[in-house]
Amino acid sequence: MSADFWAGYLSGAIGIIIGNPLDLLKTRIQAGSLRSIPAPPLNAPSDAQRTPLSHWTSLLRGAAAPILGYGALNALLFVTYNRSLALLSSSAAGSDGSTSAHPSLGAIWTAGAIGGLATFVVSAPTELVKCRAQVSSPPKSSLLVARELWSRGGVRGMYLGGGITSVRDAVGYGFYFWSYELSKRYMHSAFPVNKNQTQEAVNVLLCGGLAGVVTWATIFPLDVIKTRLQTHDLVPHPTLNTSRQPLLQPPSEPIKPATPSALSIARTAYANEGIGVFFRGLGVCSARAFVVNAVQWAVYEWTMARVFGIKASPVSG
């Protein structure tokens, strides 16, 4: 388990750093904040005054939360996945106790979904802090965002959008492991490695990249709803308010708006912006997903093989 933990943590951290600029763009497109970016303060530094370091740090906004939380998330994911897959494989064993060389793709999807569902304990607050840090104006650090959320609602405040996040993670990680294993089996049959390290590296890069694209294509509408729910008070959107004030009566005192549900977010987004809103930013996300997941799986496989001496990836059982 320690090998899975550290290999996953390293690969995840590298993938987040590489993909955060595109993830920042994806989140802002989903939240709609690119349409309503306020003018910078008068004392804000101009582009000419900004240092190269400030340009780089701006591209890493919101990266601290997922980097710090990915170790625990990855440990939960792979431990739950491996144990669930072992349980499902043993229950599908023949009467003589024999099992096939490879677990079924259905068992892999189910085990991945169970693993993804378990990660929501970590992924829900991590995603919440990341998204709010990415769209906040003026910019705020992940630590400051986390402190604000905690002061407002404690533990419950850190899990805003936890329900839709858990559904997204369960479905997403199911397809993630399923598509990686499916593409890896095809690549090994169509393009045998035969101790060719270059071909093996290419196989891992392609399979990891394809798994990332397939995963996000299946859950992107859920991710749009999640992002809008978690940033609903930072990026205002039109509401479907049909109530009317009576004539010749003073307006009532404003009531503090309640947190909208995921269903109301979806209905309002569809009514105001059409079906296309649920796929806005998918191109950016797909490009990011291919690069990030190709790098993540390559680093993971390399770390497991070269550092820990474990050749087989957990996806292959």
N, C-alpha and C positions, 0 to 999 in steps of 0.2 A: 504493500500500500504506500510506503514511503517513496518508492520509485515512481509510481503513478502520480503521487502528489507533487514532487519536485519537478518531474518532467512536464507535467501539465501546467504547473505554475510558471515555469520558465517560458514555455511555448505560448501560453496565454498572455503573459506580460509583453513579450515581443510582438505578438499579433496585435495587441491593443495599441501599442505605441505606433506601429506601422499604419494601422487602419483608422486611428482616431481622427485625422483630418477629414476623411470621407465620412466617418460616423458623425462628426460634428455637422457637416453639411446635410446628411440624411435627417438628423434629428430636427434641424431648423426647417427643412422642407416639410417634414411631417407635421410639425407643430404650427407651421404657417408664420413663423417669426420673421422669415425673409421678406415678407410683404410689409411688415410694420416695424422696421428697425428705426428707433428714434434717432434724432440728430445727436451727435456727440456733444458733450459739455464744452463750454468755451475754453476751459482750461485743460481739455484733453490733448495729449500730444498728437501732432500731425504725423502723417506717414513718413515725412522726411526726418522727423525727430525721433521716430521709433528705432530702437536698436535691433540688429539681427536677432538677438536673444528674445526680444519681445515678440517678434514675428513667429519664432519657433514655439514659444510658450503659449501663444494664442491658439496654435493648432492643436495643442494638447489639453485644451480646456475640457474638464470633466473626465480626464483619463485617470486621475488619482484614485477615484472610487473603485472602478473596475479592476485596476491593477492590484490594489490592496485587498480587494475581496475575492479575487479570482482563485487564490490558493484554496480557500475554504470551499468555494463553489466547485472547483475541479475535483477536490477530494470527495465531496458528497456525490458528484456526478458519477465518477468512475467506480467508487466503492458500491454505490447502489446499482449501477449498471451491471457490473461484473457479478455481483451476488444474485441479482434478478435473472440475468442470463443463465447462470449456473443452475438456478432453481428451475427455470423454464426448460432448460435442456435435459435435466434429470427427470422431470415429469414427463418429457416426451420420449424417454428412452424405451427401447423395445422390451419385450417380456424377458429376454435373457440379460437385460441390463446394459446392452451395448448402445452406444450413441454414435451418430454420424460424425465425420471429420469436421464438418462445419455446422454450426447451429443454423436453424432455418431463419430466413429473412423476417418472417413474422415474429419469431421470438426476439430477434435483434431489435425490431421496431418497438415491441412492447417493453423490453428491458430499457431501451433508450428513453421511452416516454416516462417510465417509472423514475429513472434517474433524473430526467428533466423536471419532473414534478417535485422531487426532493430538493432540487437546487433553489426553488423559489424562496426558501428561508433566507438565502443570501442574495439571490439575484434581484428580488423585489426592492429592497432598500438600495442596493447598488445601482440599479437602473434608475430609480427615482432621483437619487443624488446626481448621477451623471447627466440625465436629461435636463434637470433644472439648472445645473451649472452651465450647460452648453447654451441655453437660451436666455439666461438671466442677463438683464441690462440695468445698471452697469455690471460688468463681469464680477463673478463671485467664485471663490475657491470651493472645492468639494467639501472641505472642512467647515467653512462658513455655512454652506447650504445645509449640511447635516446638523449643525448646531441649531439653525433656525427651525428645521423640521422637528427636531427633538423638543425644543422649547414650546412649540405649538401643540404637539399632540403626543409626545412621548413615543413609546414603542408603536402605538397605533398610527401615529403620524408618519413613521418611517415606512409603513406598508401601504401607502396610498397607491391604488392600482395593483395591489397584490393578487387579486382574483384573476384579472385578465393576464397578468404576468405569468401566473402558474399555468394557465391554459396554453399560452404561447410557448412556454418552455417545454411543456409535456409534448405537444404536437411537434415542435421544432426539433427537439433532441431525438424524438422517435425517427423522424425523417433524416436527421443528421447521421446517426449511426447506420441506419438502413441504406442510405444512398452511398455512404463511404464504403461499406462492405460490398454492396452490389457492384459498384464501379471497380473496386479493388479485385474482386473475383474475375470480372471481365478482363481487366488489364493483364492479370497474371495468366489468363488463358490465351488471350490474343497476342500479348507481347511478353513471352516468358523472360524472366530475369536472367536465369542461368549464370549466376554469380557476376552479372554485369552491374556494377554499382551505379553507373550512370543511368541505365535503364530503370533500375530500382528507384532512384531518386526522382526521375521523371514520372514514374507511376504514382509515387506518393504525392507529388506536387499536383498532378492532374486530378487524382481521386479526392484529395483534400479540397481543392478548389471547386470541383463539381459538387461535392457534398455541401459546401457552404452556399452555393448558388441555389441548389435544390431546396435546402432548408429555408432560406429566406423567401423564396418564391411561394412556399406553402403557408407561411405565417405572416407575410407582410401586412395584410389588412389588420390582423390582430395587433401587430406592432404599431401601426398608425394610431389605432384606438388607444393603446396603452400610452403612447407618447402624448397624445392630446389630453388624456385624463390626468397624467402626472404633471402637465404644465398648464392646466386649464386656467389657473389664476395668474399666470405670467404672460400668456399670449391670448388676449381676448378674441373671442369669435362670436358671430351673430347667434342668437338663441331663438328658439321657436316659442316665443312668448305671445300667447293669444289673449292675455288678460287686458282689460281696458279700464281706465279710470272713469268713474261717473262724471257727467258734466256738472259744472258749477260747484264742484267739491274740491277742497284742497287735496293735493296728493298725500297719501299716507307716508309715514316715515320709512325710509329705505330699510329693507330687511337684508341681513347678511346672507348672501347666497350660499346654499348648501352645496356640498361637493357633488357634482353630477355623477351618474352611474355610467358604466361602460356602454350600456345600451342607449342611453340618452345621448352620449357623445357620438355614437355611430349614427343614430337617427338624424341628429342635427347636422353632422358633417355631410351625410348623403343628401339631405334636403337642401342645403345651401350650396354645395359644391359638386354634387353628382357622384356617380360611382368611381370616377377617376381619382377622387381624393384618396381612396384606399390603396392606390398603386403609385401615388406621387412620390418620387424619390427611389423607385425600385431599380432604375438603371444605375444610379450611384451606389445603391446598396449592393447590387449584384457584382459590380466591379470590385467594391471593397471586400465582399464576401469571398470572392475567388482568390484574391491576393492574400488576405489575412488567413484564411483556412488552409491554403496551400503552404504558407510559411509555418503555421501552427503545427500541422501534421508532420512537416519535414523536420522541424525542431524537436517535436515530440519523439518521433521515431529515432532520430539521431541520438538524442539524449538517452533514451531507453537502451539503445544498442551499444553506444560507445561509453557511456558513463556507468550504466547499471548492468550491462551485459545481457539485457533481455531483448531478444530479437522480435518476438511476436508482439504485435500491438493488441491492446485489449479488445479492439473491434473484431479481430479475427478469432477471438475466443481464446 
